[in-house]
Amino acid sequence: MERSCKNRQDEERQLRFIPSMNEFNGISGKVIAITGASSGIGEATALRLASRGACVVLGARRIDRLDALVAKITEAGGAASCVVTDVTKRAHVENLVKVACERHGKLDVLVNNAGIAHLAPLDELRVEDWEAMIDVNLKGTLYGIAAALPLFRAQGFGHFVNVLSTSGIKIVPTQGVYAGTKNAVRAISESLRQEAGERLRVTVVSPGLVRTELADAMKEGAAKVQVVAGIAKMAISPDAIARAIAFAIEQPDDVDVGEIIVRPTAQG
């Protein structure tokens, strides 16, 4: 009995030395803008970061979905706002960053999440699909960098989180252009990281198969059938990616998490 009481006292003593969760939280109070926020990884990231005390500014094309997400966050006690954002339009991305800064006086993090995938053999010459992926996945991210980098420099702090894909790590047929856009962003992100200096951070996150609407926008064909089957068989929750993004953001200012790969354990 003596030993049991002593153990309990030790536990109580240890608990008194454990600070509140807010003292561990490197996210609370941060202003975070997210593109592609109306569904999937963007939506899950908004919900998770808002639940940790971030002020999230959400960008996507579907204003009805954004309004519903903002309402969900605010009703739960979080802070959120939204701006219609088509990342293929530089002015839209600039406006997202501008609105975040005007409303909150700063921008701590830009999550470049918007992305599309049109998969098909190169022989099919779907040039318009190639251009669309370049416009959204590559140029959309560059527009985000162009909009936020001057602000981050002026502030003396800032964090880019660029969402890539494991398709850029394991190259397979039908995904060449999609993987190419993601690997281009990987190369740009690494260059940016080295140029950033001591005060800015750059993280790339590469999701594997995730339960999102990405496949819904794919054109019919064997590649889409394969992706849909893979999602049904093994895909993980978008929140798994949101947790990885939160992990990178919550680190101390002098810690830069360069790359995170998150995929199903069953994915080859």
Backbone as CSV, one residue per row, in Angstrom:
resi,resn,N_x,N_y,N_z,CA_x,CA_y,CA_z,C_x,C_y,C_z
1,MET,0.832,-1.198,0.000,0.000,0.000,0.000,0.871,1.254,0.000
2,GLU,1.941,1.216,0.797,2.848,2.348,0.844,3.422,2.679,-0.526
3,ARG,3.823,1.625,-1.207,4.415,1.804,-2.517,3.395,2.376,-3.494
4,SER,2.161,1.885,-3.387,1.114,2.356,-4.268,0.869,3.846,-4.064
5,CYS,0.801,4.280,-2.787,0.578,5.696,-2.496,1.746,6.541,-2.996
6,LYS,2.963,6.022,-2.828,4.143,6.764,-3.260,4.126,6.949,-4.779
7,ASN,3.763,5.865,-5.457,3.696,5.964,-6.918,2.675,7.003,-7.360
8,ARG,1.539,7.024,-6.653,0.501,7.983,-6.999,0.994,9.404,-6.750
9,GLN,1.700,9.597,-5.622,2.238,10.925,-5.317,3.257,11.356,-6.374
10,ASP,4.094,10.401,-6.817,5.075,10.726,-7.858,4.380,11.167,-9.137
11,GLU,3.299,10.441,-9.492,2.565,10.786,-10.702,1.962,12.181,-10.599
12,GLU,1.385,12.489,-9.393,0.784,13.799,-9.202,1.844,14.891,-9.282
13,ARG,3.024,14.623,-8.752,4.106,15.588,-8.781,4.549,15.849,-10.222
14,GLN,4.625,14.761,-11.004,5.020,14.906,-12.402,3.981,15.702,-13.187
15,LEU,2.701,15.458,-12.892,1.640,16.158,-13.600,1.685,17.657,-13.350
16,ARG,2.106,18.051,-12.138,2.174,19.470,-11.818,3.250,20.176,-12.640
17,PHE,4.181,19.419,-13.187,5.238,19.999,-13.986,4.904,19.981,-15.481
18,ILE,3.765,19.434,-15.817,3.356,19.402,-17.217,2.604,20.683,-17.535
19,PRO,3.136,21.554,-18.428,2.445,22.809,-18.761,1.141,22.522,-19.486
20,SER,0.317,23.546,-19.607,-0.929,23.389,-20.364,-0.599,23.120,-21.823
21,MET,-1.568,22.558,-22.541,-1.340,22.220,-23.932,-0.991,23.464,-24.761
22,ASN,-1.526,24.630,-24.368,-1.241,25.850,-25.130,0.246,26.181,-25.132
23,GLU,0.944,25.781,-24.068,2.367,26.071,-24.012,3.149,25.194,-24.988
24,PHE,2.581,24.074,-25.371,3.209,23.198,-26.348,2.773,23.549,-27.772
25,ASN,1.717,24.361,-27.894,1.068,24.566,-29.177,1.781,25.640,-29.976
26,GLY,2.456,25.239,-31.044,3.117,26.193,-31.912,2.225,26.662,-33.036
27,ILE,0.922,26.426,-32.922,-0.033,26.777,-33.973,-0.988,27.876,-33.529
28,SER,-1.355,27.897,-32.272,-2.323,28.860,-31.766,-1.887,30.289,-32.065
29,GLY,-2.807,31.057,-32.630,-2.534,32.459,-32.941,-1.899,32.687,-34.293
30,LYS,-1.490,31.635,-34.977,-0.894,31.811,-36.294,-1.985,32.058,-37.344
31,VAL,-1.640,32.868,-38.327,-2.536,33.136,-39.450,-2.070,32.267,-40.614
32,ILE,-2.965,31.410,-41.093,-2.586,30.403,-42.085,-3.557,30.447,-43.256
33,ALA,-3.035,30.700,-44.445,-3.841,30.689,-45.667,-3.669,29.344,-46.361
34,ILE,-4.767,28.810,-46.891,-4.758,27.477,-47.502,-5.460,27.553,-48.848
35,THR,-4.804,27.106,-49.909,-5.470,27.008,-51.210,-6.070,25.612,-51.361
36,GLY,-7.044,25.493,-52.243,-7.714,24.203,-52.421,-8.372,23.746,-51.140
37,ALA,-8.986,24.707,-50.413,-9.463,24.419,-49.059,-10.897,23.918,-48.985
38,SER,-11.573,23.780,-50.120,-13.000,23.454,-50.070,-13.291,21.975,-49.884
39,SER,-12.270,21.127,-49.969,-12.506,19.683,-49.803,-11.183,18.984,-49.529
40,GLY,-11.265,17.693,-49.248,-10.081,16.843,-49.149,-9.046,17.312,-48.151
41,ILE,-7.790,17.301,-48.566,-6.674,17.652,-47.692,-6.782,19.097,-47.217
42,GLY,-7.180,20.005,-48.103,-7.312,21.400,-47.714,-8.347,21.595,-46.625
43,GLU,-9.500,20.961,-46.774,-10.559,21.066,-45.775,-10.107,20.462,-44.445
44,ALA,-9.519,19.273,-44.496,-9.057,18.609,-43.273,-7.993,19.447,-42.570
45,THR,-7.119,20.059,-43.341,-6.071,20.902,-42.765,-6.671,22.124,-42.098
46,ALA,-7.649,22.727,-42.739,-8.322,23.894,-42.148,-8.970,23.532,-40.816
47,LEU,-9.663,22.412,-40.784,-10.339,21.992,-39.559,-9.347,21.712,-38.436
48,ARG,-8.272,21.025,-38.756,-7.296,20.668,-37.722,-6.566,21.905,-37.206
49,LEU,-6.126,22.768,-38.103,-5.379,23.942,-37.664,-6.270,24.905,-36.882
50,ALA,-7.508,25.063,-37.329,-8.440,25.924,-36.598,-8.708,25.373,-35.205
51,SER,-8.791,24.045,-35.092,-9.035,23.434,-33.777,-7.848,23.632,-32.840
52,ARG,-6.686,23.922,-33.411,-5.482,24.180,-32.611,-5.277,25.677,-32.362
53,GLY,-6.236,26.494,-32.752,-6.173,27.911,-32.436,-5.655,28.811,-33.531
54,ALA,-5.445,28.286,-34.728,-4.997,29.126,-35.846,-6.168,29.928,-36.416
55,CYS,-5.860,31.081,-36.991,-6.825,31.830,-37.781,-6.625,31.402,-39.230
56,VAL,-7.577,30.684,-39.800,-7.388,30.157,-41.145,-8.130,31.018,-42.165
57,VAL,-7.442,31.296,-43.270,-8.031,32.045,-44.375,-8.050,31.098,-45.564
58,LEU,-9.237,30.767,-46.017,-9.418,29.646,-46.937,-9.675,30.127,-48.359
59,GLY,-8.968,29.524,-49.299,-9.141,29.869,-50.698,-9.489,28.660,-51.537
60,ALA,-10.460,28.811,-52.421,-10.850,27.784,-53.387,-11.849,28.422,-54.349
61,ARG,-12.240,27.674,-55.368,-13.170,28.222,-56.353,-14.622,28.113,-55.909
62,ARG,-14.954,27.104,-55.117,-16.355,26.835,-54.773,-16.736,27.586,-53.497
63,ILE,-17.306,28.765,-53.663,-17.607,29.615,-52.518,-18.644,28.983,-51.595
64,ASP,-19.589,28.216,-52.141,-20.586,27.578,-51.288,-19.932,26.592,-50.320
65,ARG,-18.954,25.837,-50.807,-18.244,24.897,-49.943,-17.398,25.647,-48.909
66,LEU,-16.774,26.729,-49.339,-15.970,27.522,-48.411,-16.836,28.130,-47.312
67,ASP,-17.975,28.687,-47.693,-18.872,29.291,-46.701,-19.319,28.256,-45.671
68,ALA,-19.633,27.054,-46.137,-20.067,25.994,-45.216,-18.935,25.608,-44.267
69,LEU,-17.721,25.566,-44.766,-16.570,25.200,-43.928,-16.285,26.305,-42.909
70,VAL,-16.346,27.547,-43.336,-16.150,28.660,-42.402,-17.196,28.611,-41.294
71,ALA,-18.447,28.347,-41.664,-19.515,28.259,-40.669,-19.255,27.129,-39.679
72,LYS,-18.789,25.999,-40.175,-18.501,24.856,-39.307,-17.404,25.194,-38.302
73,ILE,-16.373,25.872,-38.775,-15.251,26.225,-37.901,-15.667,27.261,-36.864
74,THR,-16.372,28.299,-37.304,-16.752,29.369,-36.381,-17.781,28.889,-35.357
75,GLU,-18.680,28.022,-35.774,-19.661,27.481,-34.837,-19.002,26.647,-33.744
76,ALA,-17.848,26.071,-34.075,-17.107,25.281,-33.090,-16.159,26.147,-32.254
77,GLY,-16.201,27.474,-32.483,-15.377,28.374,-31.692,-14.068,28.768,-32.342
78,GLY,-13.853,28.366,-33.605,-12.613,28.692,-34.299,-12.709,29.991,-35.070
79,ALA,-11.595,30.381,-35.665,-11.531,31.622,-36.445,-11.232,31.281,-37.893
80,ALA,-12.142,31.668,-38.800,-11.972,31.334,-40.213,-12.658,32.363,-41.083
81,SER,-12.098,32.576,-42.261,-12.721,33.401,-43.286,-12.338,32.804,-44.627
82,CYS,-12.938,33.290,-45.702,-12.657,32.689,-47.005,-12.654,33.722,-48.108
83,VAL,-11.968,33.380,-49.178,-11.862,34.222,-50.362,-11.914,33.312,-51.587
84,VAL,-12.736,33.648,-52.564,-12.747,32.867,-53.799,-11.363,32.938,-54.435
85,THR,-10.774,31.767,-54.666,-9.397,31.729,-55.169,-9.243,30.654,-56.228
86,ASP,-8.991,31.086,-57.449,-8.613,30.196,-58.545,-7.111,30.365,-58.711
87,VAL,-6.330,29.340,-58.359,-4.878,29.498,-58.332,-4.264,29.657,-59.719
88,THR,-5.048,29.452,-60.763,-4.526,29.708,-62.107,-4.530,31.203,-62.427
89,LYS,-5.117,31.993,-61.547,-5.157,33.447,-61.708,-4.278,34.079,-60.635
90,ARG,-3.196,34.678,-61.071,-2.238,35.252,-60.118,-2.898,36.276,-59.194
91,ALA,-3.788,37.087,-59.740,-4.451,38.119,-58.937,-5.273,37.502,-57.806
92,HIS,-5.870,36.327,-58.039,-6.650,35.662,-57.000,-5.746,35.243,-55.842
93,VAL,-4.598,34.683,-56.169,-3.685,34.220,-55.118,-3.118,35.418,-54.358
94,GLU,-2.791,36.479,-55.083,-2.316,37.700,-54.419,-3.383,38.243,-53.473
95,ASN,-4.639,38.173,-53.892,-5.727,38.674,-53.060,-5.892,37.837,-51.795
96,LEU,-5.727,36.523,-51.905,-5.821,35.652,-50.729,-4.803,36.068,-49.677
97,VAL,-3.576,36.275,-50.108,-2.518,36.699,-49.182,-2.807,38.092,-48.632
98,LYS,-3.267,38.978,-49.500,-3.575,40.348,-49.090,-4.683,40.372,-48.043
99,VAL,-5.743,39.617,-48.271,-6.867,39.583,-47.337,-6.424,39.041,-45.981
100,ALA,-5.629,37.971,-45.997,-5.144,37.401,-44.735,-4.373,38.443,-43.937
101,CYS,-3.503,39.184,-44.613,-2.671,40.181,-43.951,-3.502,41.370,-43.475
102,GLU,-4.439,41.819,-44.290,-5.265,42.970,-43.914,-6.165,42.658,-42.726
103,ARG,-6.686,41.435,-42.680,-7.611,41.084,-41.598,-6.892,40.760,-40.297
104,HIS,-5.683,40.234,-40.402,-5.017,39.749,-39.196,-3.663,40.401,-38.930
105,GLY,-3.207,41.243,-39.827,-1.969,41.963,-39.606,-0.703,41.201,-39.918
106,LYS,-0.844,39.976,-40.383,0.325,39.158,-40.718,-0.138,37.914,-41.452
107,LEU,0.816,37.160,-41.968,0.568,35.815,-42.496,1.739,34.948,-42.064
108,ASP,1.442,33.942,-41.270,2.503,33.052,-40.775,2.819,31.925,-41.744
109,VAL,1.786,31.371,-42.371,1.962,30.174,-43.198,1.077,30.253,-44.436
110,LEU,1.639,29.866,-45.566,0.837,29.651,-46.777,0.928,28.183,-47.146
111,VAL,-0.215,27.504,-47.167,-0.276,26.104,-47.578,-0.723,26.059,-49.035
112,ASN,0.217,25.773,-49.930,-0.094,25.626,-51.356,-0.583,24.199,-51.590
113,ASN,-1.894,24.040,-51.515,-2.471,22.698,-51.547,-3.237,22.388,-52.822
114,ALA,-3.740,23.390,-53.517,-4.593,23.138,-54.683,-3.862,22.292,-55.723
115,GLY,-4.558,21.299,-56.262,-3.934,20.434,-57.256,-4.960,19.636,-58.040
116,ILE,-4.588,19.256,-59.261,-5.440,18.408,-60.092,-4.574,17.316,-60.714
117,ALA,-5.219,16.228,-61.104,-4.505,15.114,-61.734,-5.312,14.622,-62.936
118,HIS,-4.722,14.696,-64.115,-5.295,14.097,-65.323,-4.295,13.045,-65.795
119,LEU,-4.658,11.789,-65.646,-3.724,10.703,-65.921,-4.086,10.001,-67.222
120,ALA,-3.083,9.806,-68.060,-3.281,9.117,-69.342,-1.914,8.886,-69.973
121,PRO,-1.806,7.870,-70.828,-0.542,7.673,-71.544,-0.190,8.908,-72.371
122,LEU,1.076,9.208,-72.481,1.515,10.366,-73.264,1.078,10.248,-74.721
123,ASP,0.957,9.021,-75.241,0.544,8.812,-76.631,-0.829,9.412,-76.930
124,GLU,-1.653,9.597,-75.896,-2.981,10.158,-76.133,-2.946,11.658,-76.391
125,LEU,-1.781,12.272,-76.158,-1.558,13.685,-76.489,-2.644,14.604,-75.927
126,ARG,-2.955,14.414,-74.663,-3.954,15.283,-74.023,-3.279,16.583,-73.580
127,VAL,-2.909,17.384,-74.557,-2.112,18.584,-74.299,-2.856,19.570,-73.404
128,GLU,-4.166,19.685,-73.585,-4.927,20.596,-72.733,-4.877,20.155,-71.275
129,ASP,-4.901,18.850,-71.037,-4.784,18.334,-69.666,-3.399,18.630,-69.093
130,TRP,-2.377,18.489,-69.931,-1.019,18.806,-69.472,-0.956,20.268,-69.046
131,GLU,-1.522,21.131,-69.881,-1.479,22.561,-69.582,-2.250,22.880,-68.305
132,ALA,-3.365,22.203,-68.109,-4.160,22.442,-66.897,-3.381,22.067,-65.642
133,MET,-2.676,20.927,-65.684,-1.887,20.511,-64.515,-0.723,21.462,-64.262
134,ILE,-0.115,21.933,-65.340,0.973,22.918,-65.181,0.421,24.202,-64.571
135,ASP,-0.751,24.630,-65.031,-1.342,25.878,-64.534,-1.704,25.786,-63.056
136,VAL,-2.294,24.675,-62.635,-2.739,24.542,-61.243,-1.603,24.104,-60.332
137,ASN,-0.983,22.976,-60.655,-0.018,22.373,-59.737,1.290,23.149,-59.647
138,LEU,1.764,23.622,-60.798,3.065,24.301,-60.829,2.921,25.820,-60.736
139,LYS,2.217,26.407,-61.702,2.103,27.861,-61.699,1.301,28.351,-60.500
140,GLY,0.302,27.580,-60.075,-0.470,27.972,-58.894,0.415,28.093,-57.661
141,THR,1.341,27.143,-57.505,2.274,27.201,-56.378,3.237,28.379,-56.535
142,LEU,3.721,28.604,-57.746,4.613,29.744,-57.986,3.903,31.070,-57.701
143,TYR,2.634,31.158,-58.050,1.881,32.370,-57.740,1.793,32.566,-56.220
144,GLY,1.631,31.452,-55.503,1.604,31.548,-54.043,2.927,32.051,-53.487
145,ILE,4.020,31.530,-54.025,5.343,31.976,-53.587,5.532,33.452,-53.916
146,ALA,5.143,33.851,-55.117,5.301,35.241,-55.532,4.477,36.188,-54.665
147,ALA,3.307,35.735,-54.231,2.433,36.584,-53.419,2.928,36.711,-51.985
148,ALA,3.419,35.597,-51.414,3.750,35.598,-49.993,5.200,35.915,-49.684
149,LEU,6.115,35.636,-50.606,7.539,35.799,-50.287,7.912,37.238,-49.922
150,PRO,7.471,38.243,-50.677,7.813,39.611,-50.264,7.276,39.960,-48.875
151,LEU,6.065,39.487,-48.569,5.488,39.725,-47.251,6.304,39.038,-46.167
152,PHE,6.661,37.779,-46.404,7.463,37.046,-45.430,8.799,37.753,-45.192
153,ARG,9.414,38.233,-46.246,10.685,38.955,-46.104,10.490,40.213,-45.255
154,ALA,9.424,40.957,-45.537,9.163,42.195,-44.799,8.866,41.917,-43.323
155,GLN,8.140,40.837,-43.053,7.814,40.468,-41.673,9.025,39.959,-40.912
156,GLY,9.890,39.262,-41.654,11.012,38.581,-41.011,10.676,37.175,-40.574
157,PHE,9.536,36.637,-41.012,9.151,35.264,-40.715,8.101,34.818,-41.719
158,GLY,7.965,33.495,-41.855,6.973,32.932,-42.760,7.309,31.496,-43.089
159,HIS,6.308,30.750,-43.499,6.465,29.312,-43.727,5.639,28.915,-44.947
160,PHE,6.283,28.342,-45.942,5.586,27.752,-47.082,5.425,26.250,-46.840
161,VAL,4.215,25.739,-47.006,3.965,24.299,-46.998,3.393,23.947,-48.362
162,ASN,4.148,23.215,-49.168,3.740,22.860,-50.522,3.357,21.382,-50.572
163,VAL,2.131,21.111,-50.983,1.632,19.738,-51.013,1.971,19.116,-52.362
164,LEU,2.707,18.031,-52.326,3.149,17.331,-53.540,2.380,16.020,-53.679
165,SER,3.092,14.914,-53.958,2.454,13.612,-54.134,3.529,12.537,-54.179
166,THR,3.190,11.349,-53.710,4.124,10.229,-53.870,4.259,9.834,-55.339
167,SER,3.381,10.346,-56.203,3.539,10.099,-57.643,4.822,10.718,-58.165
168,GLY,5.324,11.723,-57.473,6.583,12.327,-57.858,7.792,11.574,-57.337
169,ILE,7.544,10.591,-56.473,8.632,9.787,-55.901,8.767,8.463,-56.652
170,LYS,7.638,7.817,-56.885,7.620,6.578,-57.663,6.937,6.875,-58.996
171,ILE,7.712,6.961,-60.058,7.173,7.325,-61.370,6.607,6.085,-62.051
172,VAL,5.365,6.194,-62.502,4.709,5.068,-63.166,4.040,5.564,-64.449
173,PRO,3.736,4.661,-65.386,3.056,5.059,-66.626,1.737,5.766,-66.332
174,THR,1.350,6.641,-67.206,0.130,7.467,-67.199,0.233,8.677,-66.262
175,GLN,1.241,8.714,-65.394,1.331,9.811,-64.429,2.509,10.744,-64.703
176,GLY,3.086,10.644,-65.892,4.303,11.377,-66.190,4.193,12.886,-66.023
177,VAL,3.174,13.494,-66.608,3.046,14.949,-66.534,2.642,15.375,-65.130
178,TYR,1.719,14.651,-64.523,1.313,14.947,-63.144,2.519,14.877,-62.213
179,ALA,3.288,13.783,-62.316,4.493,13.640,-61.496,5.500,14.736,-61.816
180,GLY,5.570,15.103,-63.091,6.491,16.159,-63.498,6.180,17.483,-62.836
181,THR,4.897,17.827,-62.736,4.533,19.087,-62.086,4.877,19.046,-60.604
182,LYS,4.645,17.894,-59.979,4.940,17.776,-58.554,6.445,17.804,-58.298
183,ASN,7.221,17.175,-59.164,8.673,17.197,-58.991,9.255,18.574,-59.299
184,ALA,8.616,19.303,-60.182,9.046,20.675,-60.426,8.863,21.513,-59.164
185,VAL,7.742,21.327,-58.492,7.516,22.051,-57.240,8.510,21.603,-56.169
186,ARG,8.847,20.326,-56.166,9.858,19.836,-55.209,11.190,20.551,-55.435
187,ALA,11.615,20.656,-56.690,12.882,21.316,-56.998,12.830,22.798,-56.623
188,ILE,11.732,23.452,-56.947,11.576,24.871,-56.617,11.585,25.054,-55.095
189,SER,10.915,24.167,-54.391,10.845,24.270,-52.932,12.221,24.114,-52.299
190,GLU,13.029,23.202,-52.824,14.366,23.011,-52.271,15.242,24.230,-52.544
191,SER,15.118,24.796,-53.715,15.858,26.020,-54.018,15.411,27.147,-53.088
192,LEU,14.098,27.268,-52.908,13.562,28.297,-52.022,14.055,28.097,-50.595
193,ARG,14.092,26.855,-50.155,14.565,26.570,-48.792,15.995,27.066,-48.601
194,GLN,16.844,26.824,-49.592,18.232,27.229,-49.471,18.399,28.744,-49.582
195,GLU,17.516,29.385,-50.339,17.568,30.836,-50.475,16.923,31.552,-49.297
196,ALA,16.090,30.831,-48.550,15.220,31.465,-47.563,15.966,32.116,-46.410
197,GLY,17.120,31.550,-46.039,17.853,32.102,-44.911,17.331,31.581,-43.587
198,GLU,17.684,32.271,-42.527,17.400,31.771,-41.181,15.965,32.001,-40.722
199,ARG,15.242,32.887,-41.366,13.948,33.299,-40.821,12.729,32.687,-41.511
200,LEU,12.917,32.093,-42.678,11.787,31.504,-43.394,11.911,29.986,-43.427
201,ARG,10.775,29.321,-43.485,10.768,27.856,-43.506,10.026,27.354,-44.751
202,VAL,10.446,26.198,-45.225,9.833,25.594,-46.412,9.676,24.098,-46.159
203,THR,8.450,23.612,-46.315,8.150,22.189,-46.122,7.407,21.654,-47.331
204,VAL,7.774,20.456,-47.787,6.964,19.780,-48.794,6.380,18.517,-48.167
205,VAL,5.116,18.276,-48.470,4.407,17.104,-47.947,3.926,16.286,-49.137
206,SER,4.295,15.016,-49.171,3.926,14.137,-50.283,2.933,13.077,-49.812
207,PRO,1.638,13.263,-50.089,0.645,12.253,-49.722,0.639,11.105,-50.726
208,GLY,0.317,9.915,-50.220,0.027,8.790,-51.085,-1.455,8.773,-51.412
209,LEU,-2.037,7.597,-51.474,-3.469,7.488,-51.783,-4.297,7.993,-50.600
210,VAL,-5.100,9.005,-50.861,-5.906,9.645,-49.828,-7.346,9.724,-50.307
211,ARG,-8.281,9.589,-49.386,-9.701,9.668,-49.735,-10.091,11.133,-49.984
212,THR,-9.925,11.569,-51.211,-10.291,12.930,-51.592,-11.106,12.889,-52.876
213,GLU,-11.435,14.069,-53.388,-12.193,14.178,-54.634,-11.278,14.285,-55.853
214,LEU,-9.979,14.048,-55.668,-9.027,14.206,-56.771,-9.415,13.364,-57.982
215,ALA,-9.844,12.129,-57.733,-10.175,11.233,-58.842,-11.463,11.646,-59.551
216,ASP,-12.330,12.380,-58.856,-13.614,12.763,-59.450,-13.428,13.623,-60.694
217,ALA,-12.369,14.434,-60.691,-12.134,15.343,-61.821,-11.355,14.687,-62.955
218,MET,-10.889,13.457,-62.738,-10.149,12.764,-63.792,-11.085,12.344,-64.917
219,LYS,-10.587,12.365,-66.123,-11.374,11.912,-67.263,-11.433,10.392,-67.281
220,GLU,-12.512,9.881,-67.841,-12.701,8.430,-67.858,-11.581,7.746,-68.630
221,GLY,-11.210,6.589,-68.121,-10.147,5.823,-68.772,-9.560,4.818,-67.800
222,ALA,-8.648,3.998,-68.303,-8.056,2.941,-67.487,-7.309,3.504,-66.289
223,ALA,-6.647,4.651,-66.464,-5.888,5.241,-65.364,-6.804,5.652,-64.222
224,LYS,-7.954,6.229,-64.545,-8.904,6.618,-63.504,-9.452,5.389,-62.793
225,VAL,-9.766,4.362,-63.540,-10.279,3.121,-62.935,-9.278,2.575,-61.930
226,GLN,-8.007,2.606,-62.287,-6.962,2.095,-61.406,-6.845,2.936,-60.129
227,VAL,-6.901,4.244,-60.281,-6.792,5.132,-59.117,-7.992,4.946,-58.194
228,VAL,-9.191,4.907,-58.767,-10.406,4.733,-57.963,-10.362,3.411,-57.199
229,ALA,-9.886,2.362,-57.858,-9.778,1.061,-57.193,-8.769,1.121,-56.048
230,GLY,-7.658,1.800,-56.265,-6.647,1.936,-55.223,-7.168,2.710,-54.027
231,ILE,-7.930,3.769,-54.291,-8.513,4.556,-53.207,-9.483,3.707,-52.396
232,ALA,-10.322,2.969,-53.099,-11.299,2.130,-52.408,-10.624,1.049,-51.560
233,LYS,-9.496,0.575,-52.015,-8.820,-0.536,-51.340,-7.995,-0.092,-50.140
234,MET,-7.280,1.039,-50.240,-6.286,1.319,-49.199,-6.141,2.782,-48.791
235,ALA,-6.899,3.689,-49.382,-6.660,5.111,-49.124,-6.836,5.471,-47.651
236,ILE,-6.056,6.452,-47.213,-6.121,6.926,-45.834,-6.914,8.224,-45.774
237,SER,-7.246,8.635,-44.557,-8.042,9.837,-44.350,-7.241,11.093,-44.679
238,PRO,-7.891,12.140,-45.214,-7.205,13.415,-45.415,-6.624,13.976,-44.121
239,ASP,-7.221,13.617,-43.002,-6.715,14.128,-41.724,-5.314,13.616,-41.420
240,ALA,-4.940,12.475,-42.005,-3.571,11.986,-41.819,-2.570,12.980,-42.400
241,ILE,-2.927,13.600,-43.509,-2.052,14.599,-44.126,-2.124,15.898,-43.333
242,ALA,-3.313,16.230,-42.865,-3.471,17.434,-42.054,-2.613,17.360,-40.793
243,ARG,-2.527,16.186,-40.187,-1.695,16.029,-38.986,-0.224,16.249,-39.322
244,ALA,0.196,15.775,-40.488,1.590,15.970,-40.901,1.882,17.452,-41.124
245,ILE,0.948,18.150,-41.747,1.114,19.587,-41.971,1.174,20.322,-40.642
246,ALA,0.290,19.948,-39.736,0.294,20.572,-38.407,1.620,20.328,-37.687
247,PHE,2.165,19.123,-37.821,3.449,18.797,-37.193,4.548,19.733,-37.679
248,ALA,4.589,19.968,-38.984,5.626,20.856,-39.532,5.443,22.289,-39.039
249,ILE,4.206,22.742,-38.980,3.938,24.128,-38.591,4.227,24.371,-37.118
250,GLU,3.943,23.390,-36.265,4.040,23.606,-34.826,5.466,23.592,-34.284
251,GLN,6.442,23.281,-35.128,7.825,23.229,-34.653,8.325,24.628,-34.275
252,PRO,9.322,24.695,-33.395,9.916,25.999,-33.064,10.433,26.698,-34.312
253,ASP,10.559,28.015,-34.235,10.919,28.813,-35.404,12.252,28.427,-36.023
254,ASP,13.152,27.852,-35.207,14.475,27.492,-35.737,14.530,26.054,-36.238
255,VAL,13.365,25.404,-36.339,13.292,24.025,-36.837,12.519,24.013,-38.147
256,ASP,13.162,23.552,-39.191,12.542,23.485,-40.512,12.366,22.018,-40.900
257,VAL,11.138,21.553,-40.964,10.846,20.196,-41.414,10.798,20.230,-42.933
258,GLY,11.810,19.679,-43.581,11.941,19.829,-45.020,10.959,19.030,-45.832
259,GLU,10.784,17.744,-45.508,9.909,16.895,-46.325,9.261,15.826,-45.467
260,ILE,7.981,15.595,-45.744,7.222,14.549,-45.064,6.505,13.724,-46.124
261,ILE,6.632,12.405,-46.025,5.914,11.489,-46.921,4.896,10.721,-46.074
262,VAL,3.642,10.774,-46.466,2.579,10.093,-45.719,1.769,9.273,-46.697
263,ARG,1.774,7.943,-46.516,1.038,7.076,-47.435,0.465,5.888,-46.667
264,PRO,-0.476,5.184,-47.269,-1.011,3.967,-46.620,0.095,2.931,-46.445
265,THR,0.023,2.185,-45.372,1.017,1.126,-45.165,0.969,0.080,-46.269
266,ALA,-0.191,-0.051,-46.914,-0.345,-1.060,-47.976,0.114,-0.564,-49.335
267,GLN,0.443,0.717,-49.447,0.809,1.262,-50.756,2.238,0.886,-51.109
268,GLY,2.435,0.350,-52.318,3.760,-0.078,-52.751,4.671,1.072,-53.127
